[in-house]
Amino acid sequence: MSVIDESGREFKVDLTNCDREPIHIPGHVQGHGALLAVHPDYFTILQASQNVATYFGTPAETLLGKELSILLDPTQMGALRDARQSQPLAQNPVYVFQGEIGGQGPFDVSAHTYQGILIIEAEAVDQIDPAAPDFQALVTESLVRLQSTKTLEDFCQAAAVEFRKISGFDRVMIYRFLQDASGTVVAEDLAPGIESFLGLHYPASDIPKQARALFVQNASRIIPDPSYEPSPIVPTLNPLTDRPLDMSYASLRGVSPMHTQYLRNMGVCASMSQAIVVDGQLWGLIASHHYENRRVPYGLRRGCEFLAKLVALMVRGKVDEEQSSYRQQIEETHDALVESMSRHRSIVEGLTGGERRIEHFVDCTGCAILADGECHLIGQTPTPTQVRVLAEWLRRERGDELYVTDSLSREYPEGERMKDVASGVLSIRLTKVPGEFVLWFRPEVVKTVNWAGNPTKPVEPTPSGDRLNPRKSFELWQEEVRDRSNPWKRLEIESARRLRIAITEMVIRRAEEVSRANVRLERSNVELDSFAYIASHDLKEPLRGIHNYSTFLLEDYGEALDETGRERLRTLVRLAERMETLTDSLLHFSRLGRQELDLQKHDLNDVLQEAIEATSARLEETGTEVRIPWPLPTVTCDGVQLVEVFQNLIANAAKYNDKPHKWIEVGVRSEGALPGEQPHVLYVRDNGIGIPRKHFESIFRIFKRLHGRTEFGGGTGAGLTITEKVVQRHGGRLWLESEPGQGTTFFFTLGA
Ligand code: ADP
């Protein structure tokens, strides 16, 4: 079997390539009528089906290039012009008249334009029946009965009954497409003695992809006799377009030889199919079979097409109705999750913290959230490791934002071991951060599917063995389907997509807020530093003056005062000195914030030695032993500032110690650093007086001291504040552990 393809080349059809067969340009018409392709303005005949010779009494070759009026009388031509003026003919076949052509007939004549060509179809009328039923009245009655059904199932059954009542076919089926494009007969009405196909499944290859697509364009397909004699269109290429005639909208369009063979194998003669298109998608077909050849008169066809359109609208209504409570549940959960996300800082808390949680979003048996470095599992799920590995596979192999399957093991080998809990997976990627996902799981559901014939063998070789035929056997073939969950609905998939967008937007908005807050914080830090600098710098001079004049007063006029007066002046001098030390500390602190870090590689052993030397007087005085159990690493840091860090910590360790044998240990640990930090945690430990837990935070406040001015050798209370500032400017953290009476350990890290 061969046809001519788009580029005018021969295309040999068999079942290995029938999903590519150009069925919209079959190059011939069925036998029950004749077709003319005409210039849309001049009405010159460009192409004709060869059977015009028998139908109109003039061979095609004689008609080509002539005006259409050679065949149609002036009234008929008038009717055609009127039709063209009053209705859009583009992609819309319109009934023009019934009458004789070339003294033969009568014919039902319809016309439409497609791709700039006027296509006129004349279908032979069997006999004119003056008592033809009033299809409009019949359809109206059907409608009333259809409207009274409750469920989608009942509705489909009623539709099959009504459709058969009007069309008179032996079998009318409501055929529903599944997600994988296979289909199943969900309702049926039969003439007495006709075999039932109810509940049977048909593989996707039975109605190939391009045939399904064509049904969305042109909802109606009638084949009165599958053994018809094909009548070729001549010439093959349209002289206006230089391409084969596109017959997508023509009702006489020739049928794929594969399909007529399929019908014959089934034992079916006439067939009629009307598409049920819901929201632009092919939801199903109203498929009618007859066991004799049968033409469908124009009025009846119109009635059937009209009823089919109503059925499609009502299916949509029923689907909506059945889904509406589920849709509402999803929408409410969506809103609750978004609201909860806005209240919680972490994604996991946001999705699990409210009354309606992520596992309530869609029907599932388990759920996983991979976010904030956590793997949070709810219900029946694979193990945390399995979930992490699956997420890694999704990230690597399925880069998309959404992934959905009802048979994970078919795509992911590890899925085999998880099918009890995760045959079905619906997953959304939350952010661009690698590995942030929400996954919903469904377990395997083992089902028996009744196929109309073995679906894995939809083809059989012909006796000559040179090409493949559609299967001959439609005997019940049962398949045990494993490794599959209940399928995910379109509603669920689209809702998950919407939730992903909402979460992602929120995460992005939050990140922007944080970065804006950081900018504000940085700015106010800079302002604070410069304020501290100006204040301490400018205070110094008057302070000096107060100190100096107090000293002069004491020296030159001390005798003139009594002892109380002199003591007050001495206090004034002392306070001025103390204030000077404080302003010096403040000045130093503010300089740290304004100074660029001089980052170099430094051996911390050298840095530590320098700090020990700088504090040697105090260490000796207090008799403190410094222990360094193992060498320190080399790190990237500002060496001068790091000396100061060690110096402060060592000085404090020696100072706040009342033990007879005082020691300090300076060391390094390899665990405890966070991502983004250099991989060492440095520490300075002492066996001193310790710090109560309630002061763990306040000791880092500037000028905060826990002791009287003269206790433990005094101090300004700025040392730890400065130390923390240096560590933080290095991108690290400073914290402590302490037990009062036992000792204190200060830890710090440095940023990478
Ligand atoms: P300063 O030592 O000048 O008072 P710091 O900012 O260095 O100021 O320390 C703040 C306070 O924290 C100190 O007054 C002291 O009470 C407490 N402190 C600091 N280091 C230690 C330590 N190693 N052991 C016990 N207490 C400490």
Residues whose N, C-alpha, C, O or C-beta is under 5 A from the ligand:
A	BS01	ADP	N652 A653 Y656 G688 G690 I691 I699 K704 R705 L706 H707 G714 G715 T716 G717 A718 G719 L720 T721 T744
